[in-house]
Amino acid sequence: MKNLYINTRFFFTLIGVGILYVLAFFFPLLMWAAHIALLICFLAAMVDFLLLFNQKNALQVQRILPEKLSNGDENFVKIDIKNNYSFTINTKIIDEIPFQFQKRDFLIQKQIASGANTFFQYTLEPKERGEYHFGGLNVYASSPLGFISKRFIFQKDAMLPAYPSFIHLRKYELMAIQSEFLLGGIKKVRKLGHTMEFEQIKEYVPGDDIRTINWKATSKTNRLMVNQFQDEKSQRIFMLIDKGRTMKMPFNGLSLLDYSINATMALSHIILRKGDRAGMMTFSKKAENKIAADNKSGQLKKISEALYNIKTDFFESDFNRLYQDVKYSLNQRSLILLFTNFETLDGLNRQLKYLRGIAKNHLLVVVFSKIRNCRRSSTKILKICRRFMMRSLLKNSNLKRN
């Protein structure tokens, strides 16, 4: 009986019967009509009860969840319902979605014919990374009489992790591929160079560099042979994410840290697809979540797992410590994308000497957000950083690029 619920139609019918009894005091002939109406009401409720509770496996319901949620994107949750009753039912579906979404008015109403299979979906847009726990999927079924409902509960206790945005990875990958063809058509050209990435040994033709002659192969074949090399593509690119207190600032439902993490995921995917080496590191009071730059098949998964539980620690970020960690951790010249945020010009000026120190040995790109409510100061900070970045590019223009 715990799954028995009385609908409002039953109470409205009782109110109508009560009105007949009140009128019967003034018109005695209505007394028998009121008795008959009350009897019909209870008989209909009993018939409704037997129709709903006299059949096993009356409904087959399945909630289809994705493997994981993409933070900041629309994620689809699908529900499949099959009606095994011999009559059309009206259903009310209440899914116990995670509390982080704060949806207290979740309700879906569907009418399902006998033997029909209904498929529908709804969207969830998480605003923070972490674990999202789903409760039971409640389905309230009622017959055409509509006096009572029977509750069905399916798929209790499901958990989904919310990872940094991965839905748009494919879109950004296509954009990167299209940008390659804007100037030179779509013909794939093999580039030759003089780096240490060996490709093959071939016979000498006029125009080849005589410094690449392979004398051992020449003596064996009695023909002049040269070594051929490919352009080296495996450049080292590091993403440094500031997780200090300034990155907790919200914007359109997500924090600046979440935007930085989503950008890191998208950039890492493109970097690895291009054949370069992607690495990352977070910092605040100290450097954490270090992932060495690599282009192996599981590198994107490593980066995704490292970004999964990153949260701000509400400390003031120590750029002096960051400068030391970069100096001793990154021994080779690299492209560094630094995701950070400065609230004031004084805060920027205090850190400029450390940024210049990093830019002496690496190509540094500082990425931060322009906040609407402080547009004037953000514009000044943008101008200062733009001048600083131009000097950095001029000093580091000899860095290899694809």
C-alpha positions as CSV (number, residue, x, y, z in Angstrom):
1,M,0.0,0.0,0.0
2,K,3.0,2.3,0.3
3,N,2.9,2.7,-3.5
4,L,-0.8,3.8,-3.5
5,Y,-1.4,7.5,-4.1
6,I,-4.9,9.2,-4.3
7,N,-5.3,11.6,-7.1
8,T,-7.0,15.0,-6.9
9,R,-9.8,13.7,-9.2
10,F,-11.0,11.5,-6.3
11,F,-11.1,14.4,-3.9
12,F,-12.9,16.6,-6.3
13,T,-15.5,13.9,-6.8
14,L,-16.0,13.6,-3.0
15,I,-16.4,17.4,-2.9
16,G,-19.2,17.1,-5.5
17,V,-20.9,14.3,-3.5
18,G,-20.6,16.5,-0.3
19,I,-22.3,19.3,-2.2
20,L,-25.2,16.9,-3.1
21,Y,-25.6,16.0,0.6
22,V,-25.8,19.7,1.5
23,L,-28.4,20.3,-1.1
24,A,-30.3,17.2,0.1
25,F,-31.2,19.1,3.4
26,F,-33.1,21.6,1.3
27,F,-34.3,19.1,-1.4
28,P,-34.8,15.7,0.2
29,L,-35.2,14.0,-3.2
30,L,-31.4,14.5,-3.8
31,M,-30.5,12.3,-0.8
32,W,-30.8,9.1,-2.9
33,A,-28.8,10.7,-5.7
34,A,-26.0,11.6,-3.2
35,H,-26.0,8.0,-1.9
36,I,-25.7,6.6,-5.4
37,A,-22.9,9.0,-6.3
38,L,-20.9,8.1,-3.2
39,L,-21.3,4.4,-4.0
40,I,-20.2,4.9,-7.6
41,C,-17.2,6.9,-6.4
42,F,-15.9,4.2,-4.1
43,L,-16.7,1.4,-6.6
44,A,-14.7,3.3,-9.3
45,A,-11.8,3.7,-6.9
46,M,-11.9,-0.1,-6.2
47,V,-11.9,-0.9,-9.9
48,D,-9.1,1.6,-10.5
49,F,-7.1,-0.1,-7.7
50,L,-7.6,-3.6,-9.3
51,L,-6.6,-2.3,-12.7
52,L,-3.3,-0.9,-11.5
53,F,-2.2,-3.3,-8.9
54,N,-3.4,-6.6,-10.4
55,Q,-0.6,-6.9,-13.0
56,K,3.1,-7.6,-12.4
57,N,5.8,-6.0,-14.5
58,A,3.3,-3.4,-15.7
59,L,5.9,-0.9,-16.6
60,Q,9.5,-1.3,-17.9
61,V,11.5,1.8,-17.4
62,Q,15.1,2.5,-18.0
63,R,17.2,5.7,-17.4
64,I,20.0,5.9,-19.8
65,L,22.9,8.0,-18.4
66,P,26.1,9.1,-20.2
67,E,29.4,7.7,-18.9
68,K,30.3,11.1,-17.5
69,L,29.1,14.6,-17.5
70,S,30.7,17.5,-19.3
71,N,31.1,20.5,-17.1
72,G,29.5,23.6,-18.5
73,D,27.7,21.8,-21.3
74,E,24.3,20.4,-22.0
75,N,24.2,16.7,-21.1
76,F,21.3,14.5,-22.2
77,V,19.6,12.0,-19.9
78,K,17.3,9.6,-21.7
79,I,14.3,7.7,-20.3
80,D,12.7,4.7,-22.0
81,I,9.2,3.6,-20.8
82,K,7.2,0.6,-22.1
83,N,3.5,0.2,-21.1
84,N,2.5,-3.4,-20.5
85,Y,-1.0,-2.5,-19.3
86,S,-4.0,-3.4,-21.5
87,F,-5.1,0.2,-21.4
88,T,-3.7,3.7,-21.9
89,I,-2.1,5.2,-18.9
90,N,-1.2,8.7,-17.8
91,T,2.2,9.0,-16.2
92,K,4.0,11.5,-14.1
93,I,7.8,11.1,-14.0
94,I,9.8,12.6,-11.2
95,D,13.6,11.9,-11.4
96,E,15.6,12.4,-8.3
97,I,18.4,14.4,-10.0
98,P,21.5,15.5,-8.0
99,F,21.1,18.3,-5.5
100,Q,23.7,20.4,-7.2
101,F,21.2,21.3,-10.0
102,Q,18.6,22.6,-7.4
103,K,15.7,21.6,-9.6
104,R,12.8,21.2,-7.1
105,D,10.0,21.3,-9.7
106,F,11.1,18.5,-12.0
107,L,8.0,16.9,-13.5
108,I,7.4,15.2,-16.9
109,Q,3.9,14.1,-17.8
110,K,3.3,11.6,-20.6
111,Q,0.3,9.6,-21.9
112,I,1.4,6.1,-23.1
113,A,-0.8,3.8,-25.1
114,S,-1.2,0.1,-24.3
115,G,1.9,-1.8,-25.4
116,A,3.6,1.3,-26.6
117,N,7.3,2.2,-26.0
118,T,7.9,5.9,-25.3
119,F,11.4,7.5,-25.5
120,F,12.2,11.0,-24.3
121,Q,15.1,13.0,-22.8
122,Y,16.0,16.0,-20.7
123,T,19.1,18.1,-20.3
124,L,21.4,18.8,-17.4
125,E,24.1,21.5,-17.3
126,P,26.5,21.0,-14.5
127,K,28.4,24.1,-13.2
128,E,31.1,22.4,-11.1
129,R,33.3,19.3,-11.4
130,G,32.9,16.4,-9.0
131,E,30.5,13.6,-8.3
132,Y,26.7,13.8,-9.0
133,H,24.5,11.2,-7.3
134,F,21.1,10.4,-8.8
135,G,18.3,9.0,-6.6
136,G,15.4,6.8,-7.7
137,L,13.4,7.3,-10.9
138,N,9.8,7.6,-9.8
139,V,7.0,6.9,-12.2
140,Y,3.3,7.5,-11.1
141,A,0.9,5.6,-13.4
142,S,-2.9,6.1,-13.4
143,S,-5.7,4.5,-15.5
144,P,-8.3,6.5,-17.6
145,L,-10.5,6.6,-14.4
146,G,-7.7,8.7,-12.8
147,F,-8.8,8.2,-9.1
148,I,-5.6,6.6,-7.8
149,S,-2.0,6.2,-9.0
150,K,0.6,3.5,-8.5
151,R,4.2,4.5,-7.9
152,F,7.0,2.6,-9.6
153,I,10.6,3.2,-8.5
154,F,13.5,2.3,-10.8
155,Q,17.3,2.5,-10.8
156,K,18.1,3.8,-7.3
157,D,21.5,5.3,-6.5
158,A,23.5,6.1,-9.6
159,M,26.6,8.2,-9.6
160,L,28.1,10.2,-12.5
161,P,31.4,12.1,-12.4
162,A,31.5,15.6,-14.0
163,Y,34.7,16.1,-16.0
164,P,36.1,19.2,-17.6
165,S,34.3,20.0,-20.9
166,F,34.9,17.3,-23.5
167,I,31.8,17.7,-25.6
168,H,33.3,20.5,-27.7
169,L,36.7,18.8,-28.2
170,R,35.6,17.4,-31.6
171,K,34.3,20.9,-32.7
172,Y,37.5,22.6,-31.8
173,E,39.5,19.8,-33.6
174,L,37.5,20.4,-36.8
175,M,38.1,24.2,-36.5
176,A,41.9,23.5,-36.1
177,I,41.9,21.3,-39.2
178,Q,39.9,23.9,-41.2
179,S,42.4,26.6,-40.3
180,E,45.2,24.7,-41.9
181,F,43.5,24.9,-45.3
182,L,42.6,28.6,-45.4
183,L,45.7,29.6,-47.4
184,G,47.2,26.6,-49.1
185,G,44.3,24.4,-50.2
186,I,43.7,21.0,-48.8
187,K,46.7,19.1,-50.3
188,K,48.8,17.4,-47.6
189,V,52.5,18.2,-48.2
190,R,55.3,16.4,-46.5
191,K,57.9,18.9,-45.1
192,L,61.5,18.0,-45.1
193,G,64.0,19.4,-42.6
194,H,67.4,18.9,-40.9
195,T,66.3,18.0,-37.4
196,M,67.2,14.7,-35.7
197,E,63.9,13.0,-36.7
198,F,65.1,10.5,-39.3
199,E,62.8,9.4,-42.1
200,Q,64.7,7.4,-44.8
201,I,67.8,6.9,-46.9
202,K,67.4,7.7,-50.5
203,E,69.6,8.1,-53.6
204,Y,71.2,11.5,-54.1
205,V,69.6,13.9,-56.6
206,P,70.9,17.3,-57.6
207,G,69.8,19.9,-55.0
208,D,70.1,17.6,-52.0
209,D,72.3,18.9,-49.1
210,I,75.7,17.2,-49.4
211,R,76.1,17.4,-45.6
212,T,73.5,14.6,-45.3
213,I,75.5,12.1,-47.4
214,N,75.5,8.6,-45.8
215,W,78.9,7.2,-46.7
216,K,78.2,3.7,-45.3
217,A,75.1,3.3,-47.5
218,T,77.1,4.8,-50.4
219,S,79.9,2.3,-50.1
220,K,77.4,-0.6,-49.9
221,T,75.3,0.4,-52.9
222,N,78.1,2.0,-54.9
223,R,75.7,4.9,-55.4
224,L,75.6,8.3,-53.7
225,M,73.0,8.0,-50.9
226,V,71.8,10.7,-48.5
227,N,69.8,10.8,-45.2
228,Q,66.4,12.4,-45.3
229,F,64.8,13.9,-42.2
230,Q,61.4,15.2,-41.3
231,D,60.4,18.4,-39.7
232,E,60.2,17.9,-35.9
233,K,56.7,18.4,-34.7
234,S,56.9,17.3,-31.1
235,Q,57.2,20.7,-29.5
236,R,56.7,20.9,-25.7
237,I,53.6,22.9,-24.7
238,F,52.7,23.4,-21.0
239,M,49.5,24.8,-19.6
240,L,49.9,26.4,-16.1
241,I,46.6,26.9,-14.3
242,D,46.4,29.4,-11.4
243,K,44.1,28.0,-8.7
244,G,44.4,30.9,-6.3
245,R,41.5,32.8,-4.8
246,T,41.2,35.2,-7.8
247,M,40.2,32.2,-10.0
248,K,37.1,31.6,-7.9
249,M,35.4,34.6,-9.4
250,P,32.1,33.4,-11.1
251,F,31.1,34.3,-14.6
252,N,27.9,32.9,-16.3
253,G,27.6,30.1,-13.7
254,L,31.2,28.9,-14.0
255,S,34.3,30.0,-12.1
256,L,37.3,31.3,-14.0
257,L,39.1,28.2,-12.9
258,D,36.5,26.1,-14.7
259,Y,36.9,28.1,-17.8
260,S,40.7,27.6,-17.6
261,I,40.3,23.9,-17.1
262,N,37.9,23.6,-20.1
263,A,40.3,25.5,-22.3
264,T,43.2,23.3,-21.1
265,M,41.2,20.2,-22.1
266,A,40.4,21.6,-25.6
267,L,44.0,22.8,-26.2
268,S,45.5,19.5,-25.0
269,H,43.3,17.6,-27.4
270,I,44.4,19.8,-30.4
271,I,48.1,19.8,-29.3
272,L,48.1,16.0,-29.2
273,R,46.3,15.7,-32.5
274,K,48.9,17.9,-34.1
275,G,51.7,15.6,-32.9
276,D,53.1,18.0,-30.2
277,R,53.7,17.2,-26.6
278,A,51.1,18.5,-24.0
279,G,51.8,18.9,-20.3
280,M,50.2,20.8,-17.5
281,M,50.7,22.0,-13.9
282,T,48.6,23.9,-11.3
283,F,49.9,26.3,-8.8
284,S,48.9,28.4,-5.8
285,K,51.2,28.3,-2.8
286,K,53.1,25.5,-4.5
287,A,53.1,23.6,-7.8
288,E,50.8,20.5,-8.0
289,N,49.2,18.1,-10.4
290,K,52.3,18.0,-12.6
291,I,51.9,16.1,-15.9
292,A,55.1,15.8,-17.9
293,A,54.8,16.9,-21.6
294,D,54.3,13.8,-23.8
295,N,52.3,12.8,-26.8
296,K,51.5,9.2,-26.0
297,S,48.1,7.7,-26.5
298,G,47.0,8.0,-22.9
299,Q,48.2,11.5,-22.3
300,L,44.8,13.2,-22.7
301,K,43.3,10.8,-20.2
302,K,46.1,11.6,-17.7
303,I,45.4,15.3,-18.2
304,S,41.6,14.8,-17.8
305,E,42.1,12.8,-14.6
306,A,44.4,15.5,-13.2
307,L,41.9,18.3,-14.0
308,Y,38.9,16.3,-12.5
309,N,39.2,17.4,-8.8
310,I,41.2,20.6,-9.0
311,K,39.7,23.3,-6.8
312,T,40.7,26.7,-5.6
313,D,42.4,26.8,-2.2
314,F,41.7,30.6,-1.6
315,F,45.4,31.4,-1.1
316,E,47.3,34.2,-2.8
317,S,49.2,32.7,-5.7
318,D,52.9,32.6,-5.2
319,F,54.5,33.6,-8.6
320,N,58.0,33.5,-7.1
321,R,57.5,29.8,-6.3
322,L,56.1,29.3,-9.7
323,Y,59.2,30.9,-11.3
324,Q,61.5,28.6,-9.4
325,D,59.4,25.5,-10.2
326,V,59.3,26.3,-13.9
327,K,63.1,27.0,-13.9
328,Y,64.0,23.7,-12.4
329,S,61.2,21.5,-13.8
330,L,61.2,22.7,-17.5
331,N,64.8,22.2,-18.7
332,Q,63.9,22.6,-22.4
333,R,62.6,25.6,-24.2
334,S,58.8,25.4,-24.3
335,L,55.6,27.2,-25.1
336,I,53.9,28.0,-21.8
337,L,50.2,29.0,-21.6
338,L,49.6,30.6,-18.2
339,F,45.9,30.9,-17.1
340,T,45.6,33.4,-14.3
341,N,43.7,36.5,-13.2
342,F,44.7,39.9,-11.8
343,E,42.2,42.0,-9.9
344,T,44.2,45.2,-9.8
345,L,47.1,46.9,-11.6
346,D,49.2,46.7,-8.4
347,G,48.7,42.9,-8.4
348,L,49.9,42.7,-12.0
349,N,52.9,44.9,-11.4
350,R,54.0,42.8,-8.4
351,Q,54.2,39.7,-10.6
352,L,55.6,41.2,-13.8
353,K,59.3,40.5,-12.8
354,Y,58.5,36.8,-12.3
355,L,56.7,36.7,-15.6
356,R,59.7,38.3,-17.3
357,G,61.9,35.8,-15.6
358,I,59.9,32.9,-17.1
359,A,59.8,34.6,-20.5
360,K,63.6,34.7,-20.6
361,N,63.8,30.9,-21.1
362,H,60.4,30.1,-22.6
363,L,57.8,31.6,-24.8
364,L,55.2,32.7,-22.3
365,V,51.5,33.5,-23.2
366,V,49.4,34.9,-20.3
367,V,45.7,34.2,-20.6
368,F,43.2,35.9,-18.3
369,S,39.6,37.1,-18.4
370,K,38.2,40.5,-19.0
371,I,35.5,40.9,-16.3
372,R,32.5,43.1,-17.2
373,N,32.0,44.8,-13.8
374,C,35.6,46.1,-13.8
375,R,36.1,46.8,-17.5
376,R,38.2,49.9,-17.1
377,S,40.9,48.2,-14.9
378,S,40.8,45.1,-17.0
379,T,41.4,47.1,-20.1
380,K,44.5,48.6,-18.6
381,I,45.8,45.2,-17.5
382,L,45.2,44.0,-21.0
383,K,47.3,46.8,-22.5
384,I,50.2,46.2,-20.1
385,C,50.1,42.4,-20.7
386,R,49.9,43.1,-24.5
387,R,53.1,45.2,-24.3
388,F,54.8,42.6,-22.1
389,M,53.8,39.8,-24.5
390,M,55.2,41.6,-27.5
391,R,58.5,42.0,-25.8
392,S,58.4,38.3,-24.9
393,L,57.7,37.3,-28.5
394,L,60.6,39.4,-29.8
395,K,63.0,37.9,-27.3
396,N,61.8,34.4,-28.0
397,S,61.2,34.5,-31.7
398,N,63.7,31.7,-32.3
399,L,61.4,29.1,-30.7
400,K,60.5,26.4,-33.2
401,R,56.8,26.4,-34.3
402,N,54.6,24.3,-36.5
